[in-house]
């Protein structure tokens, strides 16, 4: 079986890392797997960058973006069918389609040509513009009067009702099967304009050979971290990402006792001092190497994840696989990984006092942390291993081929 993956990038972010793992794992499993990406990246075998938008295409692209219809003005997406990767594929697996490289209006034409699967990594496919709707439920009935035009991808004019209607029309004419990593997003997709298509849950995977528990003292000596401290870890690609809410963590830390407490911060950001409220800070900067990231998780005592909106965060799987229990906010699919009192501690979103309470509870209870670490590692091994994910996706690809052929199509 030859699979073509279409996505924004495979170099940054949880969705990108998950797709790269699937791509390599499918190759190891004997499948032909290739990737078309929308953003420039260093050369890599089996991965090619889509042709950049022609200069004249920028006019329609920016014009419709100004009108509030993000991505609908991108030209030539349909010509992806001429690419050798597309022509030789048995299945086309679409991933993140928002990012300024793909016009979703091309889906009906492309999905008629090849069996197709679309994996949702957020809510963008369900809404009139946003990747996460927070408290808004207008996506169920048609959007319009958007309360969050600033949410990524932001809009300059509220055309959310018209974008919702465009998507509804596109999905009605598209022949594709939809997957989502979490039950939370699977349920939302079934209730949405995508619900007219088959929706399947396929959980994310993690490489448990890279992400694994290690002797903390040994790893800390290697990293130069204090041996006897209780170390909290925060991780985000950027500390300015509003979804990850680093500011909430800072507010929660203000009331904590600083005795023997250290905060390690993984991610791009400016202005981190040597301490916060007397708590020593270890700025780690941004890292892409997974072996290095795995050492950080293995060396930490507690991962703190005050996210505002999420699907099935890969970063939580990374922490759990390394035996690092988490304090995380109860949003999206987080509670499917962090089971309160079993694999971690769940707190109310946006509540700094509750976040502080959760951190204190686990900082002061090493026995509970050890139990949660074991439970978290076991959950990852049982439900989020690579073999489990590959078999799930292969089953979805086979189903997509069967549906496509039953509709009278032939490759």
Order of alpha helices (4+ residues) and beta strands (2+ residues): beta-alpha-beta-beta-alpha-alpha-beta-alpha-beta-alpha-beta-alpha-beta-alpha-beta-alpha-beta-beta-beta-alpha-beta-alpha-beta-beta-alpha-alpha-alpha
